[in-house]
Amino acid sequence: MAEFTTEQDAVRETIHKFARKELAPQAAYWDRADAFPWDNLRKMAKVGLTGLRFPAAYGGSGVDATTLGIALEEVARFDHSCAIILCGCNITGRIFLQACKEIKDAVVPEIVQGRYLAAFASTESESGSEMRALRTTAKLTDGAYVLNGEKAMITFAGVAQGYLVLARTEEGGKEGISCLFVEADRPGIQIQRLDGFGWRSLKWGNIAFDEVQVPVDHLIGEKHNALPMLKSIVQEQRALTGLIALGTAKQALELAAEYAKIRHVYGKPLGKFEGIQFRMADDYTALEAARLVCYRALSLSERGAEEASTWSAMANLMGGETAYTVVNNAMDVYGGMGYSTEFPFERYLRDVKATQIANATLKMQIAQALLGKDYQPYA
Ligand SMILES: Cc1cc2nc3c(=O)[nH]c(=O)nc-3n(C[C@H](O)[C@H](O)[C@H](O)COP(=O)(O)OP(=O)(O)OC[C@H]3O[C@@H](n4cnc5c(N)ncnc54)[C@H](O)[C@@H]3O)c2cc1C
């Protein structure tokens, strides 16, 4: 990166206007409402955002990862949760392109139309960072997989119509793991809602699978070999998560800059004091630097470059950490009222915190790229 095309600049402007007009006014409401923002999903589908990364054959517009990044940054400025939902549609949803024709033809157009939401379920209570400890099993019995186990801390749990579940189809390490599509209404599924700090409108929870029958054609990709299939999806998701965090932080910084011009202390606007100016300058610089890392990670991932995994982990790490600092500093510029729910900073802070955790322990991956696999803690 880092030059955008004229078309990409136009996409940014259009989505910026859409999100400011259609999503911003309700963002605080949805954060507090005990409901998933289906209305917003439909609005975003109407303007083509849910199908950005899908091929035209499925009703999508087939844009590249950078253009999706631009869209998510702009949406995240006005409603962080909506950007995560779009990431779910355009990233998790794309896993269905590896499904059998019947499932692909049935589900993908629904995702593009904003009528279907899928959740990705990998984490378990005993296996978060350590994926090889995954214990959910899918045993082939009488022509169907029988799914048993539990998944923990899953975004969209209880609202998604389908789950993409990582399960063990063979004993052993990462090699015996497969990806299964499980409709949410199959008998034997139980949801336990969790109450989170941020990402509140998205819904979050644990999912128990008890003898759930899953037809064999619901296996997505190769049996025992889900992780290589998911590699590019995971890379893109991490870089985009970084950009979502930074989109929200950019909004916070711009609000703080505006406020620094109108709030007077000791007879001068706040913005005339170097203590305020210099911190904003540092935040602006860090924010733009982190954006560059995210866009570079997206372009490496799109090219299938070897170093894409490390860069996307760095993008997610740097995006999340930078965003948290920038939002926290913006809240300070507003003084005491910055802490109140009258202003969006507390919501921003809660939401960007989730971007630091939701996509795994990123530093392990980066350290391994630097030190080599012999330095894996579990080698
Ligand atoms: C808001 C949110 C949304 C989520 N959504 C999903 C979802 O949709 N699907 C899904 O599958 N999962 C989801 N998760 C789960 C998330 O992926 C895990 O929380 C994450 O991978 C960390 O796993 P863990 O919670 O088991 O922590 P652990 O693996 O137990 O780690 C605990 C702490 O130790 C650190 N740590 C772990 N290993 C090492 C190491 N080798 N060296 C040094 N430090 C280490 C970690 O960074 C962390 O700080 C979500 C989590 C959150 C908070």
The ligand as a Gaussian input file, in Angstrom:
#p B3LYP/6-31G(d) Opt

LIG

0 1
 C      -15.066000     -10.146000      22.590000
 C      -14.555000     -11.511000      22.224000
 C      -15.059000     -12.144000      21.106000
 C      -14.631000     -13.437000      20.784000
 N      -15.189000     -14.056000      19.699000
 C      -14.784000     -15.315000      19.383000
 C      -15.387000     -16.003000      18.268000
 O      -16.263000     -15.472000      17.576000
 N      -14.962000     -17.262000      17.986000
 C      -14.008000     -17.888000      18.725000
 O      -13.670000     -19.020000      18.409000
 N      -13.423000     -17.262000      19.805000
 C      -13.802000     -16.005000      20.141000
 N      -13.239000     -15.363000      21.228000
 C      -12.271000     -16.068000      22.043000
 C      -10.835000     -15.588000      21.782000
 O      -10.391000     -16.064000      20.529000
 C       -9.967000     -16.079000      22.949000
 O      -10.381000     -15.381000      24.114000
 C       -8.484000     -15.852000      22.696000
 O       -8.030000     -16.703000      21.663000
 C       -7.644000     -16.138000      23.963000
 O       -7.922000     -17.424000      24.435000
 P       -8.310000     -17.621000      25.991000
 O       -9.393000     -16.660000      26.322000
 O       -8.566000     -19.064000      26.208000
 O       -7.026000     -17.170000      26.789000
 P       -5.763000     -18.079000      27.158000
 O       -5.291000     -18.821000      25.952000
 O       -6.088000     -18.857000      28.377000
 O       -4.715000     -16.955000      27.527000
 C       -4.801000     -16.225000      28.764000
 C       -3.746000     -15.137000      28.766000
 O       -2.451000     -15.698000      28.596000
 C       -1.809000     -15.170000      27.453000
 N       -1.087000     -16.244000      26.773000
 C       -1.596000     -17.353000      26.204000
 N       -0.631000     -18.103000      25.679000
 C        0.526000     -17.455000      25.929000
 C        1.885000     -17.713000      25.630000
 N        2.248000     -18.786000      24.953000
 N        2.820000     -16.823000      26.057000
 C        2.458000     -15.723000      26.740000
 N        1.179000     -15.409000      27.031000
 C        0.233000     -16.270000      26.638000
 C       -2.926000     -14.628000      26.581000
 O       -2.501000     -13.558000      25.751000
 C       -3.934000     -14.139000      27.620000
 O       -3.563000     -12.855000      28.055000
 C      -13.661000     -14.075000      21.576000
 C      -13.150000     -13.428000      22.697000
 C      -13.588000     -12.162000      23.022000
 C      -13.045000     -11.479000      24.243000

